[in-house]
Amino acid sequence: MSYAVSRSVQITLNAEDIVHETLDGEVVIVNLRNGRYYSLADVGAAFWEQIVAGSQVSQLVAFARSRYADSGEIESETDKFVKELVEEGLVKLSPGEAAVVTVSTSPDAPPFQAPVLAKHKDMEGLLLLDPVHDVSDQGWPSVQAP
């Protein structure tokens, strides 16, 4: 799916396939569908908090501009980050209503650093072996029919 940062694109969690937790400022996300887990720190963790609150892409850009010194990369790096979250199945995009966004940056704001989604595949097999993947709505031990 392609989109432009300037458009009002709503970001929502792919709640049926992921679980997430924030621990000491770091976000850990587990994709239950593919068994991978991810971590976000710094700007990525701040962005995730905004996504959980229901932000649009344009609001993420405004959030970053209000918090960090704009090096001219905020829009493109935010766009790449959101696209990566979509490709990994962690979030979904949908059309949203235009949001009014005002931005004022502090003169002593820290420099913007591109958000990084750290991917971990070392537990994939174990996470996919979890019996919760093989149960029906009735619960365990009722196994879903193939």
RASULKA-V995559 format. One record per pair of residues at least 12 apart in sequence whose C-alpha atoms are under 8 Angstrom apart, sorted by the first residue. I is the first residue (numbers start at 1). J is the second residue. D is the distance in whole Angstrom. If there is no record, write none. Layout:
i	j	d
I	J	D
I	J	D
This chain:
i	j	d
4	79	8
5	57	6
5	58	6
5	61	8
5	75	7
5	79	6
6	57	8
6	58	6
7	57	8
7	58	7
7	98	8
8	56	6
8	57	7
8	58	6
8	95	7
8	96	5
8	97	6
8	98	5
8	99	7
9	56	5
9	57	6
9	58	7
9	93	6
9	94	6
9	95	5
9	96	5
9	97	8
10	54	7
10	55	6
10	56	4
10	57	7
10	93	6
10	94	5
10	95	6
10	96	5
11	51	6
11	54	7
11	55	6
11	56	6
11	57	7
11	91	7
11	92	6
11	93	5
11	94	7
12	51	7
12	52	7
12	54	6
12	55	8
12	91	5
12	92	5
12	93	6
13	51	7
13	52	7
13	90	6
13	91	4
13	92	6
14	89	7
14	90	5
14	91	5
14	92	6
17	31	6
17	32	5
17	33	6
17	89	8
17	90	8
18	30	5
18	31	5
18	32	6
18	33	8
18	90	7
19	31	7
19	32	8
25	41	7
25	42	8
25	45	7
26	39	7
26	40	6
26	41	5
26	42	7
26	45	6
27	39	5
27	40	5
27	41	6
27	45	6
27	48	8
28	40	7
31	89	8
31	90	7
32	127	7
32	128	7
33	128	8
34	124	7
34	128	7
35	121	8
35	123	7
35	124	4
35	125	7
35	126	8
35	127	5
35	128	5
36	119	7
36	120	6
36	121	5
36	122	8
36	123	7
36	124	5
36	127	8
37	119	6
37	120	5
37	121	7
37	123	8
37	124	8
38	117	7
38	118	5
38	119	5
38	120	6
39	117	6
39	118	5
39	119	7
40	115	8
40	116	6
40	117	6
40	118	6
41	115	8
41	116	8
42	115	7
43	112	8
43	113	7
43	114	7
43	115	5
43	116	8
44	114	8
44	115	4
44	116	6
44	117	7
47	60	7
56	96	7
56	99	8
57	78	8
57	79	8
57	82	8
58	99	8
58	101	8
59	99	8
59	101	7
60	78	7
61	74	6
61	75	6
61	78	7
62	101	7
62	102	7
62	103	6
63	103	8
64	112	8
65	103	7
65	104	8
65	105	6
66	103	5
66	104	5
66	105	5
66	106	7
67	105	6
67	106	7
67	109	6
67	110	8
68	105	7
68	109	5
68	110	5
68	111	5
68	112	5
69	105	7
69	107	8
69	108	8
69	109	5
69	110	6
69	111	5
69	112	6
70	111	7
70	112	6
71	111	7
71	112	7
74	112	7
74	114	8
77	114	6
77	115	7
78	114	8
78	115	8
81	115	7
81	116	7
81	117	8
84	117	8
85	117	8
